[in-house]
């Protein structure tokens, strides 16, 4: 694998992590949204990633975000008879977003992003050193 390929793989991972962080921020922003456009409470979004295989010429590879899946976790129900979305018995279906889990995912995505920055920086330094040696 060439250093150019290392940079491509690292860049694809950083792009996928950016997409993941966007989903996390969207989930956190809607953690209390009991009414969505689709009707019912907001449903947590989870990104789906896929491996990008290297082509026959040896280039490419990496990861990409292919889609967004709705989390099938059941919605928690709370008793709040004064809420506008409460049913006849006074219960409200809340979003299935757990802020603690989102924070853990955010830390994982951030650290993975930082690791890929380190990889791309190391590859860039190696390319610069190789150019210095070639002079």
Rosetta blueprint (number, residue, H / E / L):
1 X L
2 X L
3 X H
4 X H
5 X H
6 X H
7 X H
8 X H
9 X H
10 X H
11 X H
12 X H
13 X H
14 X H
15 X H
16 X H
17 X H
18 X H
19 X H
20 X H
21 X H
22 X H
23 X H
24 X H
25 X H
26 X H
27 X H
28 X H
29 X H
30 X L
31 X L
32 X L
33 X L
34 X L
35 X L
36 X L
37 X L
38 X L
39 X L
40 X L
41 X L
42 X L
43 X L
44 X L
45 X E
46 X E
47 X E
48 X E
49 X E
50 X E
51 X E
52 X E
53 X E
54 X E
55 X L
56 X L
57 X L
58 X L
59 X L
60 X E
61 X E
62 X E
63 X E
64 X E
65 X E
66 X E
67 X E
68 X E
69 X E
70 X E
71 X L
72 X L
73 X L
74 X L
75 X L
76 X L
77 X E
78 X E
79 X E
80 X L
81 X L
82 X L
83 X L
84 X L
85 X L
86 X L
87 X L
88 X L
89 X L
90 X L
91 X E
92 X E
93 X E
94 X L
95 X L
96 X L
97 X L
98 X L
99 X H
100 X H
101 X H
102 X H
103 X H
104 X H
105 X H
106 X H
107 X H
108 X H
109 X H
110 X H
111 X H
112 X H
113 X H
114 X H
115 X H
116 X H
117 X H
118 X H
119 X H
120 X H
121 X H
122 X H
123 X H
124 X H
125 X H
126 X H
127 X H
128 X H
129 X H
130 X H
131 X H
132 X H
133 X H
134 X H
135 X L
